[in-house]
Amino acid sequence: MSETTPNQASPSRSGAPGRAEEEVVDLCRDLIRIDTSNYGDHSGPGERAAAEYVAEKLAEVGLEPRIFESHPGRASTVARIAGEDPSRPALLIHGHTDVVPANAEDWTHHPFSGEIADGCVWGRGAVDMKDMDAMTLAVVRERLRAGRRPPRDVVLAFLADEEAGGIYGARHLVDHHPELFEGVTEAIGEVGGFSFTVNEKLRLYLVETAQKGMHWMRLTVDGTAGHGSMTNDDNAITELCEAVGRLGRHRFPVRVTKTVRSFLDELSDALGTPLDPENMEETLAKLGGIAKIIGATLQNTAAPTQLDAGYKVNVIPGQATAAVDGRFLPGFEEEFLADLDRVLGPRVRREGIHSDKALETSFDGALVDAMQSALVAEDPIARAVPYMLSGGTDAKSFDDLGIRAFGFAPLKLPPELDFAGMFHGVDERVPVDGLQFGVRVLDRFLDQC
């Protein structure tokens, strides 16, 4: 691990209102152009470049950012802004700079071009989550140029490796540098605060208060190796494929957690109709781009994602393996693992690749009030509601320090945008006016937090 502090620049106090709205687009494009693809191994040279870019932007307005490199190239940037009242607990704003890989041939615009087209900034990371990184940088830079300190200390963390579990990023900092987060009690991060338009009089903004736990696993079946021309009733591939097929088609039972119950109650009120969690097909059809996220929070899930076996077409291998992305609801981990083993059967050996806990907090308190107030000030028909994220974020690591985390990266989205499809999908993009809306909301939020 290495740590560096970039050269400092004298802060400017000449920032004009609205400057952050102009700057956020360029910041987002710049970050997208830094290829920070995370392949799940030790490599990550793009993360170092992104960490240095972020540090430079923060140093230009008088902060003293520090770069922490947990492994060559795997770098995160952390800075603290002194608040008006240092006796108050601090707030953490965290984002990750790494992205999942992208195949340029599949995209309308190159995934690392940061191109502007059709009113959107296009590229890998546009919503996951270089948009929030850019909004945070833009707001912080304008506030510090104008000499506007937040009411309390704010810790900024731009992190490596979130897309592969955060081992080289948030997990490393929490385990080895917990002092960076001294006094922090609350945090905001990705995948929350985005809009769902119900009608012309109501727009829901989904604030993440819970997220599913994770079990990435490898499944292995041993069989009898042999010649491909001969009958073999102990074929590892056959046995594994049958088990994977059962798992891929299996539907785990519906389990309604307190967060999902709260969301369904809010949605029921917004739609003016009672909702039955056991019969959500019709309701999910009305949710457009967020249906995939919401549907996955009603039950545990296990998605087969990789298969591997054999080395020659005429040789039956003695072993076959598969990878599965398993996600469990808060409070239902044991049930999930028991169901998993029952569906897979006794021939399948299961071992963990990476696991992490589920999270759930209540939707109340001054921070939630600040979110609602900031949203309504920019969108009079806004209503903040709690929801559960079907995946996971770096909030899991910060939870180990007792930090209460929310997903709040505010975006007002066009109703026709498939927002859920942007995450890890082809043609990822974020509306320019959505970025600018987010800047205004975050600025108001910081005034009230």
Residue pairs with C-beta under 8 A, 6 or more apart in sequence:
1 68
1 69
1 70
1 71
1 172
1 176
2 68
2 69
3 66
3 67
3 68
3 69
4 66
4 67
4 69
5 64
5 65
5 66
5 67
6 52
6 55
6 56
6 59
6 65
6 67
7 59
8 59
8 62
8 64
9 59
9 60
9 61
9 62
10 62
11 60
11 61
11 62
11 144
11 145
12 60
12 61
12 145
13 145
13 146
13 147
14 145
15 141
15 142
15 143
15 145
15 146
19 142
19 145
20 138
20 139
20 141
20 142
20 439
20 443
21 138
21 436
21 439
21 440
23 138
23 141
23 142
24 134
24 135
24 137
24 138
24 435
24 436
24 438
24 439
25 116
25 121
25 134
25 432
25 435
25 436
27 57
27 133
27 134
27 137
27 138
28 114
28 121
28 126
28 130
28 131
28 133
28 134
28 430
28 435
29 114
29 116
29 121
29 123
30 53
30 114
31 50
31 53
31 97
31 114
31 125
31 130
31 133
31 134
32 112
32 113
32 114
32 121
32 123
32 124
32 125
32 126
32 130
33 112
33 113
33 114
33 123
34 46
34 49
34 50
34 53
34 97
34 112
35 46
35 112
36 44
36 46
36 47
36 49
36 50
36 97
36 98
36 99
36 125
37 46
37 98
37 99
37 100
37 101
37 102
37 124
38 44
38 47
38 98
38 99
38 100
38 101
38 161
38 162
38 163
38 164
39 101
40 163
40 164
42 71
42 72
42 74
43 73
44 71
44 73
44 74
44 75
44 98
44 160
44 161
44 168
45 73
46 73
46 98
47 73
47 74
47 75
47 76
47 97
47 98
47 160
47 161
47 168
48 67
48 69
48 73
48 74
48 75
50 75
50 97
50 98
50 158
51 67
51 69
51 75
51 76
51 77
51 97
51 158
51 160
52 67
52 75
54 65
54 77
54 97
54 133
54 137
54 158
55 65
55 66
55 67
55 77
55 79
57 137
57 141
58 65
58 77
58 79
58 137
58 140
58 141
58 156
59 65
60 141
61 140
61 141
61 144
61 145
62 144
63 79
63 80
63 81
63 140
63 144
63 156
64 79
65 77
65 78
65 79
65 156
66 77
66 78
66 79
67 75
67 76
67 77
68 75
68 76
68 77
68 78
68 172
68 173
68 177
69 75
70 76
70 160
70 168
70 169
70 172
70 176
71 168
74 160
74 161
74 168
74 169
75 160
76 97
76 157
76 158
76 159
76 160
76 169
76 170
76 172
76 173
77 156
77 157
77 158
78 155
78 156
78 157
78 158
78 173
78 177
78 180
79 155
79 156
80 90
80 153
80 154
80 155
80 156
80 180
81 140
81 144
81 149
81 150
81 153
81 154
81 155
81 156
82 149
82 153
83 90
83 149
83 150
83 151
83 152
83 153
83 154
84 149
84 150
84 151
84 152
85 151
85 152
86 152
86 153
88 151
88 152
88 153
89 152
89 183
89 184
89 185
89 186
90 152
90 153
90 154
90 155
90 181
90 182
90 183
90 184
90 185
91 150
91 152
91 153
91 154
91 155
91 184
91 185
91 186
91 187
91 188
91 367
91 449
92 154
92 155
92 157
92 181
92 184
92 186
92 187
92 188
92 398
92 403
93 136
93 154
93 155
93 156
93 157
93 187
93 188
93 189
94 156
94 157
94 158
94 159
94 170
94 187
94 188
94 189
94 394
94 395
94 398
95 129
95 130
95 132
95 133
95 136
95 157
95 158
95 159
95 189
95 190
95 409
96 129
96 133
96 158
96 159
96 160
96 161
96 162
96 163
96 166
96 169
96 170
96 190
96 394
97 130
97 133
97 158
97 159
97 160
98 160
98 161
98 162
98 163
98 164
98 169
99 124
99 125
99 128
99 130
99 163
100 124
100 128
100 163
100 424
101 124
102 111
102 112
102 124
102 426
102 428
103 111
104 110
104 111
104 112
106 426
107 122
107 426
107 427
108 117
108 122
108 427
109 115
109 117
109 122
109 123
109 427
110 123
111 122
111 123
111 124
111 428
112 123
112 124
113 122
113 123
114 121
114 122
114 123
115 121
115 122
115 123
116 122
116 432
118 429
119 431
119 432
119 433
120 126
120 429
120 430
120 431
120 432
121 131
121 429
121 430
121 432
121 435
122 427
122 428
122 429
123 130
123 428
123 429
124 428
125 131
125 428
126 422
126 428
126 429
126 430
127 411
127 419
127 422
127 423
127 428
127 429
127 430
128 190
128 191
128 422
128 423
128 424
128 428
129 190
129 191
129 409
131 409
131 411
131 430
131 434
131 435
131 438
132 189
132 190
132 409
132 438
133 158
134 435
135 409
135 410
135 435
135 438
135 439
135 442
136 156
136 442
138 439
139 439
139 442
139 443
139 446
140 154
140 156
142 443
143 149
143 150
143 443
143 446
150 446
150 447
150 449
151 446
151 447
151 448
151 449
152 449
153 183
154 446
155 180
155 181
155 184
157 170
157 173
157 180
159 166
159 169
159 170
159 173
159 394
160 168
160 169
161 167
161 168
161 169
161 170
161 171
162 169
162 170
162 393
162 394
164 354
165 171
165 214
165 354
165 356
166 172
166 394
166 396
166 397
169 394
170 394
170 397
170 398
171 397
173 180
173 181
173 397
174 181
174 397
174 398
174 400
174 401
178 401
181 398
181 401
181 403
184 398
184 401
184 403
185 402
185 403
185 404
186 367
186 403
186 404
186 405
186 406
187 395
187 398
187 403
187 404
187 405
187 406
188 367
188 405
188 406
188 407
188 408
188 409
189 393
189 394
189 395
189 405
189 406
189 407
189 408
189 409
190 393
190 407
190 409
191 208
191 389
191 391
191 393
191 407
191 409
191 423
192 206
192 207
192 208
192 387
192 389
192 406
192 407
192 408
192 409
193 205
193 206
193 207
193 371
193 375
193 384
193 407
193 408
193 409
193 410
193 411
193 438
193 441
194 205
194 206
194 290
194 409
194 410
194 411
194 413
194 419
195 203
195 204
195 205
195 206
195 379
195 382
195 411
195 412
195 413
196 203
196 204
196 205
196 206
196 287
196 288
196 290
196 413
197 203
197 204
197 415
198 204
198 270
198 271
200 381
201 381
202 270
202 381
202 383
203 379
203 381
203 382
203 383
203 412
204 266
204 267
204 270
204 382
204 383
204 384
204 385
205 371
205 375
205 379
205 382
205 383
205 384
205 385
205 410
206 263
206 290
206 385
206 386
206 387
207 363
207 368
207 371
207 384
207 385
207 386
207 387
207 406
207 407
207 408
208 386
208 387
208 388
208 389
208 393
208 406
208 407
208 408
209 259
209 360
209 361
209 362
209 363
209 386
209 387
209 388
209 406
209 407
210 257
210 259
210 260
210 297
210 330
210 358
210 359
210 360
210 361
210 386
210 387
210 388
210 389
211 358
211 359
211 360
211 388
211 389
211 390
211 391
211 392
211 393
211 395
211 396
211 407
212 296
212 297
212 300
212 301
212 327
212 328
212 329
212 330
212 358
212 388
212 389
212 390
212 391
212 392
213 327
213 328
213 329
213 330
213 333
213 355
213 356
213 357
213 358
213 392
214 325
214 326
214 327
214 328
214 354
214 355
214 356
214 391
214 392
215 326
215 327
215 328
215 336
215 337
215 352
215 355
216 323
216 324
216 325
216 326
216 352
216 353
216 354
216 355
217 323
217 324
217 326
217 350
217 351
217 352
217 353
218 321
218 322
218 323
218 324
218 350
218 351
218 352
218 353
219 240
219 243
219 244
219 321
219 322
219 323
219 324
219 344
219 348
219 349
219 350
220 240
220 319
220 320
220 321
220 348
220 349
220 350
220 351
221 236
221 239
221 240
221 243
221 319
221 320
221 321
221 347
221 348
221 349
222 236
222 318
222 319
222 349
223 232
223 234
223 235
223 236
223 237
223 238
223 239
223 316
223 317
223 318
223 319
223 320
224 232
224 234
224 235
224 236
224 316
224 318
225 315
225 316
225 317
225 318
226 232
226 315
226 316
227 314
227 315
227 316
228 313
228 314
228 315
228 316
229 314
230 316
232 316
235 316
236 309
236 316
236 317
236 318
236 319
236 320
237 309
237 310
237 316
237 317
237 320
239 320
239 347
239 348
240 307
240 309
240 320
240 321
240 322
240 348
241 307
241 320
243 343
243 344
243 345
243 347
243 348
244 304
244 307
244 322
244 324
246 343
246 344
246 345
247 302
247 304
247 324
247 340
247 343
247 344
248 303
248 304
250 302
250 339
250 343
251 299
252 299
252 300
252 301
252 302
252 336
252 339
253 299
254 277
254 278
254 298
254 299
255 298
255 299
255 300
255 329
255 332
255 335
256 264
256 277
256 298
257 297
257 329
257 330
257 331
257 360
257 388
258 360
258 362
259 297
259 330
259 360
259 363
259 386
259 387
259 388
260 277
260 297
260 298
260 387
260 388
262 363
262 385
262 386
263 294
263 385
263 386
263 387
263 388
264 275
264 277
266 383
266 385
266 386
267 275
267 283
267 385
268 274
268 275
270 383
271 283
271 286
275 283
277 298
280 295
280 298
284 291
284 294
284 295
285 291
287 294
288 415
288 416
288 418
289 413
289 417
289 418
289 419
289 420
289 421
290 419
290 420
291 420
292 390
292 420
292 421
293 387
293 389
293 390
293 420
294 387
296 327
296 390
297 329
297 387
297 388
297 389
297 390
299 329
300 326
300 327
300 328
300 329
300 332
300 335
300 336
300 339
301 326
301 327
301 390
302 324
302 325
302 326
302 327
302 336
302 340
303 324
303 325
303 326
304 322
304 323
304 324
305 323
305 324
305 325
306 322
306 323
307 320
307 321
307 322
308 320
308 321
308 322
309 317
309 319
309 320
309 321
310 316
310 317
310 320
311 317
323 353
326 336
326 340
327 390
327 391
327 392
328 335
328 336
328 337
328 358
329 336
329 358
329 388
330 358
330 359
330 360
330 388
331 358
331 360
333 358
340 350
341 350
344 350
356 392
356 396
357 396
357 399
359 395
359 396
359 399
359 405
360 388
361 404
361 405
361 406
363 385
363 386
366 449
367 406
367 449
368 384
368 406
369 448
370 445
370 448
370 449
371 384
371 406
371 408
371 445
372 382
372 383
372 384
373 444
373 448
374 410
374 441
374 442
374 444
374 445
374 448
375 382
375 384
375 410
375 441
376 382
377 441
377 444
378 412
378 437
378 440
378 441
378 444
379 412
379 437
389 407
391 423
393 405
393 407
395 403
395 405
395 407
398 405
399 405
408 445
409 438
410 437
410 438
410 441
410 442
410 445
411 430
411 431
411 434
411 435
411 437
411 438
412 433
412 434
412 437
412 438
413 419
413 431
413 434
414 431
417 431
422 428
422 429
422 430
